[in-house]
Amino acid sequence: MPKDMNDIVSIFERRESEARSYCRGMPATFTSASGSEITDDTGKTYIDFLAGCSSLNYGHNDPDMKSALIDHIANDGITHGLDMYTDTKAAFLETFEEKILEPRGLDYKVMMTGPTGTNAVEAAMKLARKVTRRRNIVAFTNGFHGMTMGALSCTGNAGKRAGAGAGPLCGVSRMPFEGAFGEDVDTLAQIEMMLDNPSSGIDAPAAFILEPVQGEGGLNAASTEWMQGIARLAKKHGALLIVDDIQAGCGRTGPFFSFEKMGIEPDLVPLAKSLSGMGLPFAALLVKPEHDIWKPAEHNGTFRGNTHAFVTARVAIEKFWSDDRFEKEIGEKAEMLTGALNDIAALVPGAKLKGRGMMQGVDVGSGDLAGDICARAFEKGLIIETSGAHDEVVKVLAPLTTPKDTLRKGFNILLDAANDVLSAHNKIAAE
């Protein structure tokens, strides 16, 4: 076993792939976590404003989820069951039906995919093509949907796409997201014109895939009107509507689904990240019953459905979504976040707020500046990252359960970090 920090760093550099990323900007070795805080091997505790990239919406090691999982394991509960029937799967599905689907008037079949978000996206793409017997999928500028080949073909970021080398990223037409060309340009009208024109070169789409709030793309938030417009175009052109709620769902923008107050009902909804409640790998695809046309095992995977995650996901839903109290609490914290980000935006000429709910950030106009602010925040004890085409957005993804006092402390660290960095930048400019 490694005995000191030099040994630990050495083993990572010696044996771990160069694909590692977060650790490069957060050079610490973490050993424990609870709630909204995570501690490294020196005993330093950090406030977590990253939350596993929204995989830990309910914080680290929620005591009720942890207790239920420990009991399940201690009693020799099923660990791996392929897609066989288990008591834990039944309990999860019943809870999801009773607490999530029925109160929202939604009717979806739940398809267990592989354990990550990109698996759910791949399943959605395959099913849309099978249902419509078409190939083309309309994706959007700044969209991010995963790193496997199909999902990556719908992802806009050039750096992410470069990971495929010369591999084919095809079968997708890119359209402008709302605001892609500025607030005065109606991208919905442009999209409709392209689809209605038989000489546009755009093949009839199997589906439209989009995020209501683009997490990796810079927190671009679609309006209700724009989302309704895309839903109308999908129906008009015989395409399915895939709403990727992997990062924006599970309460991140306020309600359980980020789209549920927009007056639309997607055909397919990929879910992952915080679906398990505790950070365990778990992804699923919600499918309108009329589109559930798979033959048995026509889409499968050894790890479709994580039995341990069924346990924690059930507890998460029962604990946080049995009534509307948690959603109201998220709304209160979102207002706090907006105020704190406004304070930071006031320091940077031209800076602007982006996002919705507890999925907000501030666009400071420069990837270097945003990166420096996040690096300084880390030095001061705050874990936070950037997003956007040029990493120009300082993005806050604090656990939704973060106590208000802890949020304020984290906001103060971030503001102090921004002041430090801007002072240093201004000093260099003056010299």
N, C-alpha and C positions, 0 to 999 in steps of 0.2 A: 504493500500500500504506500502511496506517496506520503512523505513525512513533513514537507513544508511547501510553501507557496511556489517556490522555484520548481520543485518536483512536480507539482500539480500542473503548472503551466507547461512544463516540459512534456508531460504525457499527452496533453491536448495537442500541442504543436507536433509532436512526434507521430501520433496515431490517429487523430481525428481529421476528417476530410477538410479540405480548404473551403468547402461549401458552408462551413459554420459562419454565422453572421452576427447575431445579437451580442455574442460574447466579445466581439472585437471592440465594440463601443461601450461595453459595460464590463471592464476587467476586474471581476470579482468572482469568487467561488462561493456559491450560495449553499447553505446547509439546512435552513428551516424557514417556514413561513406560516403565518397565521393572519387571518382576516385580510387587511390591506397592507400588511408589512411583511418584508422578507429580509432575512438576516444572513450575513456572510460568515466565513470561517474566522474572521477577526473579531466577530461580535458586533460589527456595525449593522444597524438596522436601517432599511430603506423603506420609504413609502412607495407603494407600487401603483403607478399611473399607466401601466401597460397591461396588467391583468392577463398575461398569456395571450396578448393580441385579441382580447375580448373572449378568451376561453374560460376566464375566471370571473364572470359577472357577479357571482355570489361570494367572491373572495377565496382566499386560500384555506383549505381544510375546515370547511364549515362543520361545526361539531355534530349536527344532526345527521348530515350525510356521512360523515366519517364513522359515527357510531353504527349507523345502519349497515354500512359496508363491512365494518369489522365483524358485526354479528353474522352477516351473511357468510363471510369467509370462515369464521370460527365454527359455524354449524355445517361446514362442508357443502355450502350452496354451490350451485353450478357455476363453474368458471367459464367454460367454453361450450356452447351448444349448437354451433352452426346456426341453422334457422329452425331447429326443432322447437316444439312448444316447451316453455318453462314457466314456472309460477312467477318468476321475476318479470319476464316479458309481458305476461298477462296483466300483472299489476301496473306496469308502466303504461301499457296501451289503454287500460281502463281509466287511469288517472289522466292521461293526455286527452282522452275523449271527453271525460267529465269536466275537467278544469280548463282546458284550452279550446278544444274544437266546439263543443256544444254551446258554451256561453257566447261565442262569437258567430254562431250560425254557420260554421264551416263544416263541410263534409269532404274529408280526404282519407284515402287509404295511406297507410304508413309503410313505406318500403325501406327495409333495412339494407343499407349499402355497406361498402367498406367503411373503415373507421374515420376517414378524414373528409373534410369539406369537398375536396376535389373529386372524391369518389361519388358524392351526391350529385355534383355538377355533371360528371361523366354520365351517370345514369339518366339524368334529366335530358341531356343532349341525345343520347341513344333513343330514349323513349319518344321524344318529340319527333325524331326522324322516322321511327317505326310507325307512329300514329299517322303522321301526315304523308309518309312515303316521299318526303322531300329531303334534300341534303342541307340547304343553306340555312345558317343561323345568323340572325342580326345581333351583333354585340355593339358595345358603345365605347367611345373614346374614354380613356382613363379607367376603364373597367378592370377588375381583377377577379378571376374566378378559380384560380388554382394552377398547379404546376405540372400536372400530367398532360399528355399531348392534346387531348380534346379540350380540356378546360383552358389550357395555355393558349390554344388557338383563339379563344374568346377574350384573352387577357391582352390589354393594350401596351403595357410597359415594355419598352425595348430591351431593358436589361434582363427582365425575367424571360422574355422570349429568346434571348440570346443563349440561354441555357440549353435550348434544344439543338444547338449547333445547326446542322443543315437539315434537320428533321422537318417533315412537312407539317406546317401549321395552316390548315386549309379548311374549306367548307364554311367560311365565315365572311360576312360583309360587315364592315365597320361603319357605324353611323354616329353623328355628333350627339353627345349627351346634352341635357339642358344646360345652357350657359356656356357651352364649349367655345363659342365664337363671341362671347360677350352677352351682357344682359339684353341688349337690343335686338339680338338675332333670334328669330323663332325657329329653333331647330326642329320642332315638331312638324312645322309646315314644310321644311326642307325634306324631312324623311318621307312625308306623305307624297310629296312631288316625285321623289325618286322611285317609290314603290308603285305609284300610279302610272309612271311613264314606261311603256313596254320597251323603249329603247335605252333605258338607263343602264342596262347591263347588270342589274340586280336580279338574281333569280328569286322566284317565289319562295318566301321563307318557311322553314319548318317551325321556327320559334324565334321569339325575341328573348334575350337574356339580359337582365339588368339588376343593379343594386339600387335600392331607393336612396341609400347614402353610400357613396363610394369610399370605402375604408382606406384602401391602399392608394387610391387615385387622388387623394387630397381632400376628402370629406365634402365632395360635391353632393349637395342634397337636392333631390328632385322634388318639385312641387306636386301637390295633389292633382292639379290640372294637367301637368305634363304626364304623370303616371296614368291618369285616366285616358289621355290621348293615345299613349302607346297601347294600352289595353284595347282601345277602340280600333286602332290600326291592325293589331293582331287578329282580332275577330273579323275585320273587314277582309283581310287577306288570307284567312283560313289557317293562321299560324297559332301555335300555343304561346302562352305567356309564362316565362320562367322568371320568377322573382327570387334572386339569390339573397337569402336572409341569413347567411352563415355568420357574418360579423355584425350586421345591424339588428339581428333578431334577439330573442330571449331577453327582451327588456332594454336593450342598449339604447334605443331611441325613445323609450318610454313604455309603450304597450308591448305585449309579448311579441307580436309581429310588427315590423316597422311599417307595413303597408295597411294595417287593419282599419285605420280611420280614413283611408283614401277612397273608399267606395269601389274598390276593385277586388276581384277574387281570382288570383293567378291559377293557371292550370297545374303548374308544378312549382314546388317550393323546396329548394335544398336547404337543409339545416345541419349545423354541426357546432363547433366551438363550445359554447356554453350549454348546449343541449344536455350534456351529461351532468351539469351542475357543479362538478368538482374538478374539471380538467381532465377527466378520463376520455380517451378517444371514443367518439360516438357521433355518427352522422346518419341522417335519414333523408329520404325524399318523400314529401307529401304529394300525393297524386290524386287528381279528381277521379272519382270511381269510373267514369266513362273512358278514361285513358289507361286504365290498369289492364293492359292487354298482353302483358308478358306471359309466355308459357312457363311452366315450372322450370326453374334453374336457367332460364334464358339469360338472365343477368344475375350473377351470384358472386360469392367471394368467401373465402375461408373465415374471415373475421367480420362477416356481416351481422351486426348486432353485438354489442359488448355487454355481456350479462352483468358484469359488475357495474357498468354505466346505467343499466336499467334500474338498478337499486338506487343509485344516487340521483338519477334524473327524476324518478318518482318522488323522492323526498323533496327535491328542489321545487317541483311543481306544487306539491301539497303545502310546502312552507311559505312560498312566496306568491303563488298565483291562485289561491283559494278565494280571494276577494280582491278589491281594487286598492288596498292600502299600500302595497309595494309600488304600484304604478304611480300613485300620488306622491310617494316619497321620492321616487326618481325625478318627478317633475320639479320638486322643491330643490333638489340637488342640481338639476340642470340649470335652474335660474342662478344658483350660486356660481356654477361654472361659467355661465355667460358673463356674469359680472367680473369674475377674476380674469377672464380672457380679454375683456374690454380694457382692463387696466394695463395688460401687456401690449395690446394693440395700440394704446395711446402713446407708447414709447417709440413706436416705429412708424415713420411716415408712410402712408399708403397701406398699412397692415389692415387686414379684415378678418372677421370671424367667419367660420365655416362649420357646417355640420348641423346636427339636431340632437336634442336630448342630452344624454351622457356620452354622446359621440361627437364631440366638438373639438375645434382647434383654432389656431390663429395662423393665418398665412402672412409670414413676415417678408415675403418677396424674394428670399434667397435661401438656397439649400445650405450654403456655408453658415449663414447666420442662424438658421434653425438648428443645424447640427451642433454649432457651438453652444447654443442655449441649452440643448438637451445634455450635452457633455458636461457643462458646468452644473446643471441640475443634478446629474448623477454624482458628481464630486460632493455635492451638498446633501446627498441622501434621498434623491428622488429618481425613480426609474420611469423614463418617458421616452417616446420615440417620435420620429418625423414621418410624414407621408407626403404624397403628391408627385407629380411628374418630375420635379426637380428637388424633391425632399424639402420643399419650402414651407410645409405646414407643421407646426408643433402640435402634435395630436394627443389629446387626453382621453385615455380609456381606463379610468379608475374603476375598480370594482363598484358595482351599483350599491353594495352594502356598506361602503366606506362611511364611517361616522363623520358627521359634519365637522367636528373639531379636527379630525385628521385631514379632511379635505382642505380646510382653511390652512392648516400647516403646510400641506403640499402646495397649495396655491402661493403661499408666501415664499416657499423655496423657489418656485418657478419664477416668480416676479423678481426675487433677488438675483437669480441666475441671469435673467434677461438684462437687468440693470448692470450687472458685472460685465457681461459680454458687450453690451452696447457702449459702456464706458471705455472698455479696451479698444473697441473698433474706432470710436471717436478719437481716442488718443493717437492711434496709429495714423488716422486720416489727417489729424492736425500736424503731425510730424512730417 
